[in-house]
Amino acid sequence: MSDFAQTVKQQADIVKIVEGYIRLRKAGAQNYSGLCPFHKEKSPSFSVHAVRQFYHCFGCGVSGDVFSFVGKIENVGFPEAVRIVAGKCGIPLPKREFSSPEEAAGARLRAKLLELHECAAAWFEEQLRGPEGAVAREYLAGRGMTPEGIKAFRIGYAPDSFNALRDRLSGMADNETLRASGLFSSKEHEDGTQGPIYDRFRKRVMFPIANESGRVIAFTARTLETGEKAGPKYINSPETPLYQKGQVLFNLDKAKTAIRQAGFALLVEGQMDCISVFLRGIQNVIATSGTAFTEQQVAILKRHTSNVAVNFDPDAAGANAAEKSISLLTEEGFAIKIVTLEDGLDPDRYIRERGVEAYTAAVRGARRQADYLIERARQMFPGASAEQKVKAMNYLLPHIRRMPEKLARDQFAADAAQKLGIDSAVLREELRQAALRRRDHVEARATALTEVERVLLRALAITEPEQERARRQTAQALAEQPAWFEHLGVYPALQALAGRQANDPMDVVEDPAQRALLAEALLAETKPPEEGEVLSALQELQERAVENRQRDLRALIAEAERRGDFAELALLTQQKLELDRALRQLHRKDAEPV
Ligand SMILES: [Zn+2]
């Protein structure tokens, strides 16, 4: 590890860094736990040790330090992980080093595109305040936007011009980079080459889209034209090296703290809904931007919560994006509630017309997804005929099958049978089968450690100078009496630890299974073991070794007797007497106060 990486590692707090991605709860004196971001799970088996600065998942076995965590979750290599952690800690980077010229060029391009977007956002804001922005200001005021809200979301205006933004940015980057930014369009010539670039967004209200760190990476633009000239009501930035549509959740940068505090995310469809709700004080709100959730978006959300209240357009909930999003969330084990607003209003209008209290009440009164779906089935297939009941049930079955938890499926099936008035044994059986179908993933925890093994691992992992004696004694015993230790399941880990220099204990044990055992011991401890604890663990090992030897001797003595080998018998008996004496001494030491 380079000096720079070492410095970053010393200054970074792994708990804070991990908390930037997933929710953590304090789980002990020195450790935190949360849902593992690297495998699917419903109960937390992911732990972070605050003092020793490592993470470990008892479910899937991953472990490592802050760089390995960031590398895994951001899907980047070690150098990039170091840079990301350094950035989060505000440590200035040394001269950049990249593993390949392509990587360097890619990073340079993204940095430039961020700069261009920042500049464009500021320029759009400026245009909104200027004389040309009057029509946009009027539109925003009509939608209940205050100047503070406009400022908070950096809403701007793209004037009715083909070259105003281009002229503003052309001094900052070459043509190719400007083209890559997605802020401009161009006509394709007949020979396939691209014509000159011109402003993509014209006479539109500009809503910046930010990444999770709050930096502008794209825009959504709403037209202010009416009639035929208007074009689509909303247009978005195309995909660029900065912006992959399926990987961004609108407003997550502002909402993530509130999502963790509230314990759930409020999901709305439109960006305007999201802004409106957020600005009225309900800050755990994010938007899907009208398209169905992607798996990446679900994974991103899962890092922050697994509870979602969905407030989609009730008319749309039938067939399209909303339903797909809900299905995907269900499959990923989210607990989903459905918010329904009276009179089919969208969240923006509802909160403006009825007030924030009424909206809060509607969110609080959200129905569990199962109840919502059963109600919907009854509305879609009303009546008590067997035919209607079969249709209602067929509508519900896929939803039931999608739920990852058996208990929830059972409950759903039972509720459906009851509320739909299904008394036919055949239909009930189908519901039961739907509930049975998905098997729960059972997480096997590695809890093979004995108390003695725990103490030995912790003793050899001691880093505090004041406890050094306990560490030395253990290492010494291991070197001098390997026979005491050889039968232990953690023997390889003990050997690796005993040979460690100044390294972190978790770094020297390379075998994943052994490392998992070490992580388990370290995560469970509240303080390093006392010398007395260590001595009695060593003594127990010694006793066990003596007892094993006694057993062997007894067998050998019986064998010598059978053969009539008296010389051998005398020798063995002598050895056994010595052993018995040694064992008595050990036990006497046991009785003495430590
Ligand atoms: Zn895991």
Boltz pocket constraint, residues with backbone or C-beta under 6 A from the ligand:
constraints:
  - pocket:
      binder: B
      contacts: [[A, 36], [A, 37], [A, 38], [A, 39], [A, 46], [A, 57], [A, 58], [A, 59], [A, 60], [A, 61], [A, 62]]
      max_distance: 6.0
